[in-house]
């Protein structure tokens, strides 16, 4: 077995691992990047990019169908499944090739292929061919889909989002289990592409929404277009000859039905890939899920002695904020700190930002209202405002007048705190609000910004005006909020 030593070992060459590599290499050449799977990030291969390609095709079909409202007749919308999937895979491969180009900049001497596992806190064994000791180690092993046991009745007809992007053509029917980000995006896209779909969930959650008002509105809005039961009662799932039979109680009438689908798509969450690292040998304090406890500002793990470890964890592996831009940020912080164990520094973390590319789009900026109430101790320091997009000018022009914005600010200071958004093209408005929150702007300062006419952002202005009207401001209020605010 080969014996090697490195200053830093990075396990995983995904978004977080590559980001950590480039950050660490600014400080030392003694960095080894270990990868067991296929090169290319989850985002490029089976995540963000191919899903958006499928959504783009679906929206093109949808827009053709609704052209009649503008006085334009499209005689027939023909969806060629093979052509749809061919474009998805072709463009997906271009995104993957860009990642591969980045990989080629890494010298072969700094790459190790194989599965790594801990022997002790400073030692890794890679596929029985290399024993590697390192002064610092970064875990960036990503995550993988998980599903409840009930779904295993689908046998080999149970698929995950990775499998969708290997299809040669579109299937006739798919049951989507889980109306989260992946389930809602793919479920709506497949439905718009002519695939018979039903989407089932548990507990009523839809996308990232915490607001009950937005959950209900999303439920009503999506059900005008497709079947969505966010709190379904599934009785049985079993594989038949070339399909899957699902027995469930219909959401409206409660009638027990059995329907068959070509596939069951599990979109029920992901689990971090730390359980195959022999993580118990790493000398780390683990939470109840077996994931290392860590400082989110330094990405440094906690040892079993409750002291800072030489091991860091970044990206989906830590399950903190499983988003691409967060993984890249975490990789940078971990890479820098792993190179300076004697001078570990906190890194800048951006405000929370999550976007779901359904139509209407869903987004959350900042912390949810529930989290804010907890942080402020339920003292009534949070002001709320909102605006419906049912009558918003530009949205009406586009025929996309659906949705609602819920906005939050702090009484006294008037500081903007966050929002939950449901509406047309909110990916852009969510960014504006995230930038405002990052700059700690007040609602008054945000309203002083220019708003062009006619644009969707005018709807945001209406919501901010409503929020401003609901704010209580003045010395007494400010003092009260400071006493029980987020600093406590």
N, C-alpha and C positions, 0 to 999 in steps of 0.2 A: 504493500500500500504506500502510495506517495505521501510524503510528509511536507506540509507547507506552512508558512507563517505569513500573516498579513496584519497590517495595522487595523484595517476595517474589513469586515466581511458583510456583504449585503445579500440576504436571502430573498430572491424574487426580482425579476426584471420587468415588472409591470410599470405603471405610471409612477408609483411611489418609489420603487426601486431604482428606476432610471433617473428620477429627480435626485434621489439620494446620491447616486453615483456621481453625477455631474457636480453636485455641491461638495462632496467629499474630495473629489479630484482637484479641486482648487487649492487644497491644503496638503495633500499627500498623494504620491503615486502608488502607495501600498494599499490599494483597494481591490478586493476580489468580489465579483458579481456572480452569484450562483443562481442558476435557473434549471428547473426540472422539466418544464413543459415547453410548448412551442413559443418561440419569440413573437412578440407583438402583444400589445396591451388588450385587456378586456374591453376597454372603450372602443378601440379600433376594430377588433375582430367580431365581437358578439354583443357589444353594448351600445354606447351613445350613437356611433356613426351609422352602422347598418340599420338600427331601429329608425333613425331619422330618415334614411333613404326609403324605407318601407312606408313611413308616414307621409313622405312627400308624394309618393305614388298614390296613396290612399286619398290624400287631399285633392289631388288632381282629378281623380274620379268623382269625388264628392262635389267639387266645384262645377264639373261638367253637368252633373245631375241637377244642381240647383240654379243653373243658368236661366231657367224659365222665369224666375222671379225678376230678372232684369229685362225680360222681353226677348230673350235669345233662346231659340229652340235647338237643342242638340238631339238629333233624331235617335241616336243609339249610342250608348256607352258600352264599349266592348273591352273587357279586361283580359289581357293575354297574360296568364299566370307565369308562363315560362319567360316572357319578355320582362315582366316585373322583377322576377327573381334574378334574371341575368344581369340587369342593371344594378340591383342591390349588391350582388356579389362582385361585379366588376369594379364599382366605385369603392366598395368596402376594401377590396384588395389594394386599391391605390392608397387608401389611408394606412393600411397595414404596411405597405412598402415604404412609406415615409418613416414609420417606426423602425423598420429594418435598416434603413439608411443610418438612423441614429445609432443602432446597435453596431454597425460596421465601423463606427469611429472608436469603439472600445477595443483595445488590443487583445488578441487572443490569449495572451499571457495573463490577462486580468479577468478572464472568463472561466467559469467551471460549470460543466453540464452535469446535472444529476440532482437527486433528491437529498437534501441536507437534513441531518438530525443532530441534536445535542448529545454529546457524551458527558460534558461538564460545562460550567458557565462560559469557559473560554475556548471550548473545542467542539468542532463539528466534524462529522464523517459524511462524505458525499458519495453515495452509491457504492460504498465499500472500496472505491478506488483512490480516495484522497482523505487524509486526516489533516484538517486545517485548524490551526490555532490563531486566534485573533485578539487584539487588544480591545476592540469594540465590535459589536455585532448589531446589524439593523435587520429586524424582521419586517419584510414587506411582501408577504406571501399571498396577499389578496384574500378573496372569499369565494365561496361556491354556493349554488342554489341548494335549498333544503325544502322539504315538503312533509306534510303529515302522513301517517301510515295509511290513512284511508285512500290516498291517491295511488298507492302501490297496486291496487286492484286493477289499474289500467294496464299493467304489464309493460310490454315494450311499446305501447301506444302513449305512455307517459313521456312528455318531452319538456325541455326547458328552453329558455330564449336562445341559447347557443344553437339548438337544433333547427330553429326556425330559419336561420340564415344559411343553412345547408340544403334547404328545399330546392328542388329543380323547378317546381311549379307550386301553385297555391292549392291547398286541399279544399274539399267541399265544406268541411265543418270542423270547428275546434271549440272545445269547452275550456274557458280560461278560469283558473282557480286563483283568486287573489286580485282584488281591485286596487293594488298599490300602484307605484309608478310604472313598473314594467307591464303589469297586467292591463292597466288602463290604456297605455300607449299602444301596445300590440293588439289588444282586444278591439279597440276602435278602428285601428288601421286595417285589420283583417276583415272586420265587418264592412268597411267602406270599399274594400276590394272584392266584395261579393261572397266572402266566406260566411257561412252560417255560424254565428257565435252566440254563446251565452256566457256571461261572466258571473261567477259566484264568489262571495266573500263571507267573512265571519265577523260579527260585532259591529257592522255598519260603517267601518272606515272606508273612505274613498280617497285615493291619492295621499297627499301629505296633510290634508285639512284637519285641524283641531277644532275649528269653529263649527258648532252644530248648525248654525244658519247656513254656512257654505256647504256643509255636508249634504243638507237637505236639498239645497238648490242644485248642487252637482248631481244628486240622485235623480231629481226631476228632469234636469236638462239632458243627461245622458240617456235616460230611459225613453226619451222621445225619439231617439235614433237607434238604440240597441237594447238588448235585454241585459239588465244589470240588477242583481240581487246582492247587495252588500252585506246582508245578514241572512244568508241562505241556510236552508235545512236540507242537507244532502243525506240521503238515506243509504245509498249503495253505489259503488263504482266497480264495474267488472268488465273484463275484456271479453269480447266475443270473437268471432273468426277474424275479421279484419277491421274491427272498430271497438269502441268502448261504449257500454250502456251505463247511463247515469240516471239513477232514480232520485227525484227531488220533489219538494213541495213548491208549487208555483207561487211566486211572491204576492200576487194580487188576490187570487181566489183560494189559495191554500190547497189546491187540487194536487194529488200525487200523480206525477208524470214520470215516464221513462223514455228517454231519448238517446239516440246513438250519435256518436261523434267519431271522426277519424282519429283525432288526437285529443289528449288532455294536456293543456299547457300549465305547468306548475309555476306560478309567480307568487310564491308564498314566503319569500324572504331568502336571506343568504346567511351563511355561517362562516366565520373567519377560518382560514386555513392554518391554524396553529396546532391542531390536534394530531398532526402527523410529523411533528418536529421533535418528538420526545421532550416536549417543553418542560416537563417535570424535572428534567436534568439541568435546566438552565439557572436554577437558583432564584427563581422569580416568584413574587407573590401573585397568585392567580385569583380572578374573581369567580363567582359561582358558575360561569360559563366556560371556565378554563382558559380565559384570555388574560394576559398579563395586565396588572394595574400599572398605569403610567400617568405622567404629567403631560397634559395636552399642549402646554406651551413650550416644553422642551422635548417631548416625545420620549423621555427617559423612563424606562421601566423601574419598578420598585422591587428591591430584592426581598427575599424571605425575612431578612432582618429589618425590613422597613427603611432601608437606606437606598439612595440612588444607585442604580446598577450601571454597568458599562454596556448594557443592552438597550436598544431603542426599538420602537415599533411604530410603523407608519402605514397610512393608507387603509384599505378595507380590512386589513388584518386586525386592526384594533377596534373596528366597528363603531368608531366614534361618530364620524360624519362620512359615510361611504359615497363620496362624490369625487369626480375627477379633479376638479380644481383644488379641493381640499387635500387629496392624495399628493398632488404635486407640491403644495405648500408644506405638507408634513414631511415629504421626502427631503426638501431643501433644509428644513430645520434639523431633522435627524442627521443628515449627511454632515452638516457643519458641526454639530455638537459631538458626533462620533469622532471627528478629527481633533477635537479639543476637550478631552475628558476632564482636564484640569480647569477648564473655563467654559462650562456649559452655560448657555444663555437662553433666555426665553425668546421665542420667535413671535413675530406679529401674526395673530390669527384674525382673519376677516370676519365680518358679521355673517351669521347664517343666511344662506341663499339657496333655495331649492326650486326647481322649475320642472313641470310635467308638460310634455309636448302633445297633449290631447287638443281637441278643439271643442269648446273653449279651453284655453290653457289654464293650468293651475300653478300657483306659486306661493311660497312663503318667504318673507323677508324678515330677518330678526327672529327673536324667540316668539313662540306662540302665546296667545292670551293666557292660556292655562299656566304656562311657565312664568310669565310675567306676574300673574296674580300670586303665585307661590313665592316668587322672589321678593315681591313687595309686601308679603305677609297679609294679603287680602285686605289692605287698609283703605281701599277705595281711591288709590292714587293714580289709577289708570283711566284715562279718558278714551272713549271710542267714538269713531265716526265712520260713515260709510256712504256708498253711492251705488245705485243700481245702474246697469248698462242697458236696461230695457229700452230707454228713451235717449240714449247718448247719441249726439248728432252724427259723428263719423262712423260709429258702429252701425247706425241705421243705414247710412249710405252704402256700407259694405254688405249689409244683410247679415251682420254678425252681432246683433244687439241682444246678447245674452251675457249674464254674469253679474257679479257684485264684488266690490272692494270693501274690506273691513280694515280700518286703520287705527293704530294705537299711539297714544302720546302720554307724557307724564304731566299730571296736574302740577301747577306751580311753575315749573321751569318751562313747560311747553315743548320739551324735547321730544322729537319723533322717536318711537320705540320699535315700530315694526308694522307688518301688514300680512293679511291673507288675501290673495287675489284670485279671482275667477273671471275670465273674460277673454276677449280677442287680443291676441299678440301680447299677452302680459309679460312675455320673456323680456321685452324691452323696458316696460315700466318697472318691472321687478329690479332691473339693474339700476335704474334711476333712483329708486327708493333705497337700494343697498348702498349706493354711493352717498346718499343723503344721511343714512344711518351711520355709515363709516365716518363721516365728517361731523357727526353729532349735531346736525342742524335742528333748529326748532321748526315747528309748523309754520310760524310766521316767516321765517327765512325761506322756507320752501315755497310758500305762496308768493314771495317776492321775486321768484324766478320767472323768466319769460315763458309764456304758453302760446304757441301758434294756433291759428284757426284755419280750417277745422281739423283737429287731430284727436286721437284717442286720449292723449294726455290731458285734454280738457276735462275728461271724466275724472281723472285723478285730482285735478284742481277742485272739482265739485266735492269730492270726498274729503280733501284737506280742509276745505271751507267748513264742511259739516263737523269735522274733527275740531277745528279751531273754535267753532261756536260752542262746543261741549266742554272746552277746557276751562277749568277754574284756575285763575292766576292771581298772584299777590303774595306778599311776604308771609302771611299766616299759613297759606296753603303750601308754599315752598318749604317752610320750616317743617311742617308736618310730614311732607314727602321725604325730606332729607333724613328724618328720624327713623323711618322704616323702609327706606329705599334699598336699591340693589347693593349698596355697599355693606349691608348688614348680613 
